[in-house]
Amino acid sequence: MKRLAAILGMVLGLISSSAMALPAQVNLNLTLTNGPIYPIYSIDGDSTGDIGVAASQYAANKTSLDAKGSVEFSLSWLTQGQVVNSLLPWVSGALVTTTVAPATPGLNYLAVRNTSIGNYYGYITLDFQLPLYQSYDGGYTQTLVSYTFDDSGVPITVGAYTVGAVPTPATIALLGLGLVGIGATRRKRA
């Protein structure tokens, strides 16, 4: 019985420690307006506004950003497989700027870190599509698709995490608990 209690303790420890280690993703699917007003969005799901994002009114195919509170973002677009860490060129504070490189049609990624709910690395995914309306010459309709982050504070790789692609640690731990329970009942019968 003591052995069973020790095993259950280890499994529950796995649930609590590893559940926080996986990246999380907040699906937003917000069509960005064309500035000069920058709507402030809570990208991490709490009620605090984290970042102002708008299709840039200054130049076609760029995005204007306004960091709020403790939020920081990178000035250059990221590629899939790129690591979001302290080595990126970060901009902090309530600074309105336009990203240095024009976006390309399809999914584009921009690093964001240190939001109002914790100190961690992440990135927003923006989708640039041919315009449904023409607000400026050559512009794409921009959608803020999602925010992906790791709340453990470790660097995160762009595109390496897909929601639902891997079983969660809690699911694996529950499977382990079931196997321990089956083993315990068989042992009692014998």
N, CA and C of each residue as an Amber inpcrd file, in Angstrom:
protein
   570
   0.8190000  -1.1890000   0.0000000   0.0000000   0.0000000   0.0000000
   0.8690000   1.2620000   0.0000000   1.9970000   1.2370000   0.7310000
   2.8970000   2.3800000   0.7600000   3.5010000   2.6170000  -0.6220000
   3.7850000   1.5090000  -1.3180000   4.3510000   1.6260000  -2.6660000
   3.3430000   2.2850000  -3.6020000   2.0690000   1.8900000  -3.4930000
   1.0190000   2.4790000  -4.3190000   0.8910000   3.9730000  -4.0270000
   0.9520000   4.3680000  -2.7580000   0.8600000   5.7810000  -2.3880000
   2.0410000   6.5660000  -2.9530000   3.2410000   5.9630000  -2.9390000
   4.4180000   6.6310000  -3.4870000   4.2860000   6.8250000  -4.9920000
   3.7740000   5.8110000  -5.6770000   3.5870000   5.9060000  -7.1290000
   2.5550000   6.9710000  -7.4590000   1.4460000   6.9770000  -6.7220000
   0.4250000   7.9980000  -6.9480000   0.9790000   9.4020000  -6.7040000
   1.8120000   9.5520000  -5.6900000   2.4380000  10.8430000  -5.3980000
   3.3330000  11.3010000  -6.5410000   4.0950000  10.3580000  -7.1090000
   4.9630000  10.7090000  -8.2370000   4.1410000  11.1210000  -9.4520000
   3.0660000  10.3920000  -9.7300000   2.2290000  10.7130000 -10.8900000
   1.5840000  12.0810000 -10.7120000   1.0610000  12.3640000  -9.5210000
   0.4620000  13.6700000  -9.2700000   1.5080000  14.7770000  -9.3490000
   2.7250000  14.4960000  -8.9270000   3.8180000  15.4540000  -9.0630000
   4.1190000  15.7480000 -10.5220000   4.0770000  14.7070000 -11.3460000
   4.2700000  14.9010000 -12.7880000   3.1930000  15.7910000 -13.3780000
   1.9570000  15.5750000 -12.9470000   0.8480000  16.3870000 -13.4630000
   1.0920000  17.8530000 -13.1360000   1.3940000  18.1510000 -11.8830000
   1.5260000  19.5430000 -11.4760000   2.7680000  20.2070000 -12.0370000
   3.8850000  19.4930000 -12.1650000   5.1000000  20.1360000 -12.6520000
   5.1420000  20.2410000 -14.1570000   4.6600000  19.2390000 -14.8790000
   4.7930000  19.2770000 -16.3240000   3.6560000  20.0050000 -17.0050000
   2.5500000  20.2170000 -16.3260000   1.4430000  20.9310000 -16.9590000
   1.8280000  22.3720000 -17.2590000   2.7130000  22.9480000 -16.4710000
   3.1220000  24.3210000 -16.6810000   4.2440000  24.4340000 -17.7080000
   4.8450000  23.3370000 -18.1260000   6.0120000  23.3870000 -18.9910000
   5.6660000  23.4680000 -20.4690000   4.4710000  23.0890000 -20.8450000
   4.1170000  23.1180000 -22.2570000   3.7190000  24.5190000 -22.6910000
   4.0410000  24.8810000 -23.9380000   3.5750000  26.1700000 -24.4480000
   2.0470000  26.2120000 -24.5020000   1.5280000  27.4020000 -24.4520000
   0.0810000  27.6060000 -24.5560000  -0.1930000  28.4770000 -25.7650000
  -1.4130000  28.3850000 -26.2780000  -1.7800000  29.2050000 -27.4220000
  -3.1730000  29.7850000 -27.1880000  -3.2830000  31.1020000 -27.3640000
  -4.5650000  31.7870000 -27.2630000  -4.9850000  32.1300000 -28.6860000
  -6.0910000  31.5600000 -29.1560000  -6.5990000  31.8520000 -30.4940000
  -7.3930000  33.1490000 -30.4510000  -7.0140000  34.1050000 -31.3050000
  -7.6190000  35.4350000 -31.2760000  -8.5030000  35.7090000 -32.4970000
  -7.9870000  35.4640000 -33.7040000  -8.7230000  35.6640000 -34.9580000
  -9.3960000  37.0330000 -35.0360000  -8.5950000  38.0960000 -34.8960000
  -9.0800000  39.4670000 -34.9310000  -8.5810000  40.1620000 -36.1940000
  -9.4790000  40.6890000 -37.0180000  -9.0730000  41.4450000 -38.1970000
  -8.6010000  42.8180000 -37.7460000  -7.3780000  43.1900000 -38.1210000
  -6.8020000  44.4560000 -37.6800000  -7.3580000  45.6210000 -38.4950000
  -7.6030000  46.7210000 -37.7960000  -8.0420000  47.9330000 -38.4810000
  -6.8240000  48.6440000 -39.0360000  -7.0490000  49.5460000 -39.9750000
  -5.9760000  50.3600000 -40.5240000  -5.8820000  51.6110000 -39.6590000
  -4.7010000  51.8360000 -38.9880000  -4.5350000  52.9490000 -38.0720000
  -5.2240000  54.2220000 -38.5570000  -5.1200000  55.3570000 -37.9180000
  -4.1550000  55.6950000 -36.8860000  -4.5590000  55.3040000 -35.4750000
  -5.7760000  54.7930000 -35.2520000  -6.1580000  54.3560000 -33.9120000
  -5.7210000  52.9000000 -33.7590000  -5.0220000  52.6090000 -32.6660000
  -4.4970000  51.2690000 -32.4300000  -5.3350000  50.5940000 -31.3550000
  -6.2430000  49.7000000 -31.7220000  -7.0020000  48.9900000 -30.6870000
  -6.0480000  48.2090000 -29.7880000  -6.2930000  48.2430000 -28.4960000
  -5.4560000  47.5350000 -27.5330000  -6.0830000  46.1790000 -27.2620000
  -5.3020000  45.1150000 -27.4520000  -5.7960000  43.7510000 -27.2800000
  -5.1380000  43.0870000 -26.0860000  -5.9070000  42.2630000 -25.4000000
  -5.3520000  41.3700000 -24.3870000  -5.0330000  40.0710000 -25.1100000
  -3.7660000  39.8720000 -25.4380000  -3.4040000  38.7080000 -26.2400000
  -3.2850000  37.4410000 -25.4110000  -3.1430000  37.5810000 -24.0750000
  -2.9200000  36.4070000 -23.2420000  -4.1720000  35.9180000 -22.5230000
  -5.3180000  36.5100000 -22.8100000  -6.5620000  35.9880000 -22.2600000
  -7.0080000  36.5970000 -20.9510000  -6.2170000  37.4920000 -20.3510000
  -6.6890000  38.1470000 -19.1310000  -7.3810000  39.4540000 -19.5410000
  -7.7380000  40.2900000 -18.6030000  -8.4690000  41.5160000 -18.9330000
  -7.5530000  42.7180000 -19.1570000  -6.2420000  42.5570000 -19.0000000
  -5.2950000  43.6610000 -19.1620000  -4.8590000  43.7790000 -20.6160000
  -4.9500000  44.9980000 -21.1710000  -4.4910000  45.2280000 -22.5370000
  -2.9780000  45.0880000 -22.6180000  -2.5010000  44.2840000 -23.5540000
  -1.0680000  44.0080000 -23.6720000  -0.3990000  44.7550000 -24.8110000
  -1.0750000  44.8100000 -25.9610000  -0.4100000  45.3430000 -27.1360000
  -1.4340000  45.9500000 -28.0870000  -1.0720000  47.0990000 -28.6360000
  -1.8950000  47.7160000 -29.6680000  -1.3690000  47.2540000 -31.0150000
  -2.2470000  46.7600000 -31.8690000  -1.8240000  46.2560000 -33.1720000
  -2.7780000  46.7980000 -34.2230000  -2.2140000  47.3130000 -35.3130000
  -3.0460000  47.8080000 -36.4050000  -2.3040000  47.6300000 -37.7160000
  -3.0560000  47.4990000 -38.8020000  -2.4370000  47.5390000 -40.1220000
  -1.8870000  48.9510000 -40.2790000  -0.6420000  49.0750000 -40.6750000
   0.0130000  50.3760000 -40.6870000  -0.6150000  51.3290000 -41.6870000
  -0.8210000  52.5820000 -41.2640000  -1.3070000  53.5970000 -42.1790000
  -0.1300000  54.2960000 -42.8650000   1.1030000  53.9780000 -42.4480000
   2.2850000  54.6580000 -42.9860000   2.8020000  54.0080000 -44.2640000
   2.7060000  52.6860000 -44.3550000   3.2400000  51.9910000 -45.5250000
   2.4930000  50.6800000 -45.7060000   2.3780000  50.2680000 -46.9530000
   1.6460000  49.0390000 -47.2550000   2.3680000  47.8260000 -46.6960000
   1.5900000  46.8280000 -46.2730000   2.0890000  45.5230000 -45.8480000
   2.9650000  45.5670000 -44.5980000   2.8020000  46.5650000 -43.7850000
   3.5090000  46.6210000 -42.5050000   2.4770000  46.6440000 -41.3860000
   2.9450000  46.4080000 -40.1640000   2.0610000  46.3870000 -39.0040000
   2.5610000  47.4020000 -37.9900000   1.6630000  48.1880000 -37.4250000
   2.0290000  49.1370000 -36.3830000   1.7350000  48.5270000 -35.0240000
   2.6420000  48.7350000 -34.0820000   2.5320000  48.1280000 -32.7610000
   2.6950000  49.1710000 -31.6790000   1.9940000  48.9660000 -30.5870000
   2.0820000  49.8470000 -29.4350000   2.1490000  48.9620000 -28.1930000
   3.3380000  48.8340000 -27.6110000   3.5110000  47.9900000 -26.4290000
   2.9070000  48.6800000 -25.2170000   2.2050000  47.9280000 -24.3830000
   1.5750000  48.4800000 -23.1900000   2.1440000  47.8170000 -21.9430000
   2.2730000  48.5920000 -20.8860000   2.7470000  48.0360000 -19.6180000
   4.1370000  47.4600000 -19.7370000   4.2830000  46.1960000 -19.3680000
   5.5960000  45.5520000 -19.3610000   5.8560000  44.7350000 -20.6220000
   5.0450000  44.9210000 -21.6520000   5.1840000  44.1350000 -22.8790000
   6.3680000  44.6250000 -23.7010000   7.0610000  43.6870000 -24.3120000
   8.1250000  43.9930000 -25.2670000   7.8680000  43.1970000 -26.5310000
   8.2870000  43.7000000 -27.6750000   8.1430000  42.9580000 -28.9180000
   9.3740000  43.1640000 -29.7750000   9.5850000  42.2720000 -30.7360000
  10.7400000  42.3780000 -31.6190000  10.3940000  43.2470000 -32.8130000
  11.3760000  43.9270000 -33.3560000  11.1390000  44.8160000 -34.4850000
  11.1510000  44.0950000 -35.8220000  11.6690000  42.8950000 -35.8730000
  11.7470000  42.2040000 -37.1570000  10.8850000  40.9430000 -37.1520000
  10.3750000  40.5920000 -38.3170000   9.5560000  39.3950000 -38.4590000
  10.4070000  38.1590000 -38.2320000   9.8030000  37.1150000 -37.6990000
  10.4940000  35.8580000 -37.4340000  10.1330000  34.8410000 -38.5140000
  10.9450000  33.7920000 -38.5970000  10.6390000  32.6950000 -39.5110000
  10.3730000  31.4470000 -38.6890000   9.6900000  30.4690000 -39.2910000
   9.4560000  29.2010000 -38.5900000  10.8010000  28.5930000 -38.2270000
  10.8980000  28.0650000 -37.0130000  12.1330000  27.4690000 -36.5360000
  13.0420000  28.4370000 -35.8000000  12.7570000  29.7290000 -35.8740000
  13.5760000  30.7140000 -35.1670000  13.2490000  30.6900000 -33.6770000
  14.2520000  30.8850000 -32.8440000  14.0700000  30.8440000 -31.3980000
  13.7930000  32.2450000 -30.8630000  12.7640000  32.3510000 -30.0360000
  12.4380000  33.6130000 -29.3730000  13.1620000  33.6070000 -28.0370000
  14.1680000  34.4670000 -27.9070000  14.9720000  34.5300000 -26.6790000
  15.4620000  35.9590000 -26.4630000  16.3480000  36.1590000 -25.5020000
  16.8130000  37.5030000 -25.1430000  17.7080000  38.1270000 -26.2090000
  18.1740000  37.3640000 -27.1880000  19.0800000  37.8840000 -28.2040000
  18.3740000  38.6640000 -29.3160000  17.0470000  38.6070000 -29.3800000
  16.3100000  39.3470000 -30.3980000  16.3520000  40.8440000 -30.1020000
  16.1760000  41.6830000 -31.1360000  16.1380000  43.1380000 -30.8880000
  14.7680000  43.5380000 -30.3250000  14.6860000  43.7270000 -29.0010000
  13.4210000  43.9840000 -28.3180000  13.1630000  45.4870000 -28.1810000
  11.9080000  45.8750000 -28.2680000  11.4600000  47.2390000 -28.0300000
  10.5020000  47.1820000 -26.8600000  10.6780000  48.0800000 -25.8840000
   9.8130000  48.0260000 -24.7080000   9.1200000  49.3610000 -24.4810000
   8.1420000  49.3380000 -23.5880000   7.4120000  50.5330000 -23.2180000
   6.2940000  50.8570000 -24.1880000   5.6430000  51.9730000 -23.9370000
   4.5100000  52.3910000 -24.7600000   5.0410000  53.1560000 -25.9710000
   5.6450000  52.4490000 -26.8850000   6.2500000  53.0510000 -28.0690000
   5.5110000  52.5800000 -29.3110000   5.0650000  53.5340000 -30.1190000
   4.3930000  53.1800000 -31.3620000   5.4450000  53.1160000 -32.4540000
   5.4840000  52.0300000 -33.1710000   6.4840000  51.8750000 -34.2140000
   5.9080000  51.0560000 -35.3520000   6.6200000  50.9920000 -36.4290000
   6.2310000  50.1600000 -37.5570000   7.3370000  49.1390000 -37.7640000
   6.9740000  47.8940000 -37.9550000   7.9820000  46.8540000 -38.1280000
   8.8870000  47.1860000 -39.3040000  10.1600000  46.8050000 -39.1850000
  11.1650000  47.2430000 -40.1580000  11.0540000  46.5450000 -41.4980000
  10.4870000  45.3710000 -41.5510000  10.4030000  44.6520000 -42.8240000
   8.9480000  44.4560000 -43.2190000   8.6270000  44.6590000 -44.4840000
   7.2470000  44.3960000 -44.8870000   6.9140000  42.9220000 -44.7710000
   5.6790000  42.6380000 -44.4520000   5.2420000  41.2530000 -44.3230000
   4.9910000  40.6670000 -45.7050000   4.9250000  39.3640000 -45.7740000
   4.6040000  38.6680000 -47.0120000   3.2280000  38.0290000 -46.8660000
   2.5590000  37.7350000 -47.9720000   1.2400000  37.0940000 -47.8560000
   1.3430000  35.7870000 -47.0780000   0.3130000  35.5000000 -46.2700000
   0.2950000  34.2820000 -45.4640000   0.6300000  34.5700000 -44.0190000
   1.0860000  33.5450000 -43.3080000   1.3690000  33.6730000 -41.8810000
   2.7170000  34.3380000 -41.6370000   2.7250000  35.3000000 -40.7110000
   3.9350000  35.9980000 -40.2950000   3.9770000  35.9720000 -38.7720000
   5.1900000  36.0300000 -38.2110000   5.3620000  35.8590000 -36.7630000
   6.1730000  37.0160000 -36.1990000   5.7740000  37.4780000 -35.0050000
   6.4680000  38.5510000 -34.3260000   6.6100000  38.1870000 -32.8530000
   7.8290000  38.3020000 -32.3330000   8.1000000  37.9190000 -30.9420000
   7.4970000  38.9210000 -29.9660000   6.9290000  38.3930000 -28.8790000
   6.3710000  39.2090000 -27.7910000   6.7730000  38.5380000 -26.4880000
   7.1730000  39.3250000 -25.4800000   7.5250000  38.7250000 -24.1810000
   7.1280000  39.6180000 -23.0130000   7.1410000  39.0000000 -21.8340000
   6.9570000  39.7010000 -20.5650000   5.6190000  40.4320000 -20.4730000
   4.5390000  39.7130000 -20.6850000   3.2340000  40.3570000 -20.6160000
   2.7610000  40.4800000 -19.1750000   1.5610000  40.9380000 -19.0150000
   1.0560000  41.2710000 -17.6820000   0.8510000  40.0670000 -16.7770000
   0.8360000  38.8420000 -17.3100000   0.6090000  37.6830000 -16.4390000
   1.8700000  36.8810000 -16.1690000   3.0330000  37.3560000 -16.5970000
   4.2550000  36.6250000 -16.2960000   5.4050000  37.0330000 -17.1850000
   6.6060000  36.5720000 -16.8400000   7.8020000  36.8850000 -17.6080000
   8.1470000  35.6750000 -18.4510000   7.7950000  35.7080000 -19.7300000
   8.0290000  34.5600000 -20.5850000   8.1490000  34.9840000 -22.0360000
   8.5660000  34.0380000 -22.8780000   8.7350000  34.3030000 -24.3110000
   7.5430000  33.7710000 -25.0950000   7.2100000  34.4660000 -26.1780000
   6.1300000  34.0260000 -27.0380000   6.1740000  34.7510000 -28.3690000
   5.1570000  34.5120000 -29.1880000   5.0580000  35.2130000 -30.4710000
   3.6020000  35.2930000 -30.9130000   3.2970000  36.3690000 -31.6380000
   1.9730000  36.4970000 -32.2320000   2.0640000  36.0460000 -33.6830000
   0.9760000  35.4580000 -34.1650000   0.8820000  35.0340000 -35.5590000
  -0.1020000  35.9590000 -36.2600000   0.3730000  36.5900000 -37.3420000
  -0.4570000  37.4820000 -38.1410000  -0.6220000  36.8890000 -39.5310000
  -1.8320000  36.9220000 -40.0460000  -2.1140000  36.3910000 -41.3780000
  -2.3880000  37.5650000 -42.3200000  -1.5970000  37.6660000 -43.3830000
  -1.7400000  38.7300000 -44.3770000  -2.3760000  38.1390000 -45.6260000
  -3.5450000  38.6480000 -45.9960000  -4.2540000  38.1470000 -47.1790000
  -4.6130000  39.3110000 -48.0970000  -4.8860000  38.9760000 -49.3550000
  -5.2920000  40.0120000 -50.2950000  -6.4710000  40.7670000 -49.7170000
  -6.5260000  42.0770000 -49.9540000  -7.5230000  42.9020000 -49.2480000
  -8.9620000  42.5950000 -49.6340000  -9.8000000  42.6030000 -48.6190000
 -11.2410000  42.5830000 -48.8440000 -11.6840000  44.0140000 -49.1330000
 -10.8820000  44.9660000 -48.7030000 -11.1120000  46.3820000 -48.9630000
  -9.7490000  46.9950000 -49.2310000  -9.6990000  48.0700000 -49.9590000
  -8.4260000  48.7090000 -50.3010000  -8.3030000  50.0090000 -49.5290000
  -7.6500000  49.9710000 -48.3890000  -7.5420000  51.1700000 -47.5710000
  -6.2790000  51.9650000 -47.8840000  -5.2900000  51.3170000 -48.4450000
  -4.0960000  52.0110000 -48.9060000  -3.4680000  51.1710000 -50.0060000
  -2.6300000  51.7600000 -50.8030000  -2.0900000  51.1000000 -51.9840000
  -1.2490000  49.8790000 -51.6200000  -1.6380000  48.7160000 -52.1300000
  -0.8390000  47.5060000 -51.9590000  -1.0330000  46.8070000 -50.6390000
  -1.9960000  47.2250000 -49.8430000  -2.1340000  46.6680000 -48.5080000
  -2.8240000  45.3180000 -48.4720000  -2.4940000  44.5270000 -47.4500000
  -3.1410000  43.2450000 -47.2080000  -4.0740000  43.3680000 -46.0160000
  -5.1640000  42.6210000 -46.0290000  -5.9820000  42.4790000 -44.8410000
  -5.1620000  41.6940000 -43.8310000  -5.0800000  42.1970000 -42.6000000
  -4.2510000  41.5560000 -41.5830000  -5.1310000  41.0070000 -40.4650000
  -4.8940000  39.7550000 -40.0940000  -5.6250000  39.1160000 -39.0070000
  -4.6490000  38.6960000 -37.9220000  -4.9210000  39.1080000 -36.6920000
  -4.1490000  38.6390000 -35.5390000  -4.7040000  37.2660000 -35.1790000
  -3.9950000  36.2170000 -35.5960000  -4.5030000  34.8540000 -35.5050000
  -4.4130000  34.3070000 -34.0860000  -3.2120000  34.3640000 -33.4870000
  -3.0280000  33.7190000 -32.1850000  -1.8070000  34.2790000 -31.4710000
  -1.7190000  33.9240000 -30.2010000  -0.5430000  34.2320000 -29.3870000
  -0.0830000  32.9240000 -28.7630000   1.1560000  32.5520000 -29.0260000
   1.7320000  31.3160000 -28.4990000   2.8430000  31.6950000 -27.5350000
   2.8600000  31.0860000 -26.3320000   3.8560000  31.4620000 -25.3360000
   4.1800000  30.2860000 -24.4300000   5.3160000  30.4010000 -23.7350000
   5.7230000  29.4110000 -22.7440000   5.8330000  30.1270000 -21.4120000
   4.9940000  29.7620000 -20.4440000   4.9730000  30.4790000 -19.1700000
   6.0440000  30.0110000 -18.1840000   6.9560000  29.1530000 -18.6390000
   8.0370000  28.7260000 -17.7420000   9.2530000  29.6430000 -17.8660000
   9.2410000  30.5770000 -18.8190000  10.3440000  31.5190000 -18.9720000
  11.4500000  31.0520000 -19.8930000  11.3320000  29.8540000 -20.4730000
  12.3730000  29.3660000 -21.3790000  12.0920000  29.8630000 -22.7910000
  13.1190000  29.9680000 -23.6460000  12.8960000  30.3700000 -25.0360000
  11.9460000  29.4090000 -25.7430000  11.2470000  29.9240000 -26.7460000
  10.2810000  29.1370000 -27.4910000  10.6470000  29.1960000 -28.9750000
  10.4110000  28.1060000 -29.6950000  10.7130000  28.0440000 -31.1260000
   9.4430000  28.3000000 -31.9270000   9.5390000  29.1950000 -32.8900000
   8.3830000  29.5580000 -33.7090000   7.9320000  28.3660000 -34.5490000
   6.6500000  28.0380000 -34.4340000   6.0650000  26.9750000 -35.2400000
   6.2940000  25.5740000 -34.7240000   7.0240000  25.4230000 -33.6160000
   7.3200000  24.0820000 -33.1040000   6.1610000  23.4990000 -32.3140000
   5.2380000  24.3500000 -31.9060000   4.1150000  23.8960000 -31.0810000
   2.8110000  24.0980000 -31.8220000   2.0380000  23.0560000 -31.9340000
   0.7130000  23.1330000 -32.5450000  -0.2920000  22.6120000 -31.5410000
  -1.3390000  23.3740000 -31.3200000  -2.3530000  22.9700000 -30.3470000
  -2.9320000  21.6200000 -30.7450000  -2.9810000  20.7030000 -29.7870000
  -3.5770000  19.3950000 -30.0290000  -2.6370000  18.3930000 -30.6730000
  -1.4080000  18.7850000 -30.9770000  -0.5020000  17.8720000 -31.6690000
   0.0920000  16.8270000 -30.7290000   0.2380000  17.1700000 -29.4620000
   0.8330000  16.2520000 -28.5000000  -0.1200000  16.0530000 -27.3300000
  -0.1700000  14.8560000 -26.7600000  -1.0240000  14.6910000 -25.5890000
  -0.5050000  15.5170000 -24.4260000  -1.3910000  16.0850000 -23.6490000
  -0.9680000  16.9070000 -22.5270000  -0.3950000  16.0230000 -21.4280000
   0.4680000  16.5700000 -20.5760000   1.0240000  15.7810000 -19.4790000
  -0.0560000  15.2260000 -18.5610000  -1.1390000  15.9770000 -18.3800000
  -2.2150000  15.4970000 -17.5080000  -2.8480000  14.2330000 -18.0760000
  -3.0130000  14.1760000 -19.4000000  -3.5760000  12.9860000 -20.0350000
  -2.6630000  11.7920000 -19.8400000  -1.3700000  12.0000000 -20.0440000
  -0.3970000  10.9190000 -19.8710000  -0.3890000  10.4500000 -18.4170000
  -0.4350000  11.4110000 -17.4830000  -0.4280000  11.0510000 -16.0630000
  -1.6810000  10.2740000 -15.6860000  -2.8420000  10.6700000 -16.2130000
  -4.0750000   9.9310000 -15.9240000  -4.0060000   8.5070000 -16.4720000
  -3.4150000   8.3460000 -17.6410000  -3.2230000   7.0050000 -18.1900000
  -2.3430000   6.1830000 -17.2480000  -1.2750000   6.8090000 -16.7400000
  -0.4040000   6.1220000 -15.7820000  -1.1400000   5.7480000 -14.5130000
  -1.9940000   6.6590000 -14.0210000  -2.7860000   6.3630000 -12.8290000
  -3.7010000   5.1620000 -13.0600000  -4.3030000   5.1040000 -14.2360000
  -5.1660000   3.9690000 -14.5680000  -4.3990000   2.6540000 -14.5630000
  -3.2020000   2.6840000 -15.1390000  -2.3800000   1.4630000 -15.1620000
  -1.9640000   1.0440000 -13.7590000  -1.6410000   2.0260000 -12.9140000
  -1.2920000   1.7130000 -11.5180000  -2.4980000   1.1010000 -10.8180000
  -3.6900000   1.6560000 -11.0660000  -4.9130000   1.1220000 -10.4490000
  -5.2000000  -0.3040000 -10.8860000  -5.0140000  -0.5840000 -12.1730000
  -5.2270000  -1.9470000 -12.6810000  -4.2520000  -2.9090000 -12.0180000
  -2.9950000  -2.4720000 -11.9220000  -1.9870000  -3.3200000 -11.2730000
  -2.3140000  -3.5840000  -9.8150000  -2.8200000  -2.5540000  -9.1180000
  -3.1480000  -2.7160000  -7.6910000  -4.3160000  -3.6820000  -7.5040000
  -5.3370000  -3.6130000  -8.3590000  -6.4820000  -4.5190000  -8.2060000
  -6.0940000  -5.9570000  -8.5390000  -5.2440000  -6.1410000  -9.5260000
  -4.7940000  -7.4980000  -9.8530000  -3.9670000  -8.0850000  -8.7150000
  -3.1890000  -7.2190000  -8.0640000  -2.3450000  -7.7030000  -6.9610000
  -3.2180000  -8.1510000  -5.7800000  -4.3060000  -7.4000000  -5.5180000
  -5.2120000  -7.7760000  -4.4210000  -5.8820000  -9.1090000  -4.6770000
  -6.2540000  -9.3670000  -5.9300000  -6.9430000 -10.6290000  -6.2730000
  -6.0170000 -11.8190000  -6.1130000  -4.7500000 -11.6400000  -6.3890000
  -3.8110000 -12.7690000  -6.3540000  -3.4210000 -13.2310000  -4.9850000
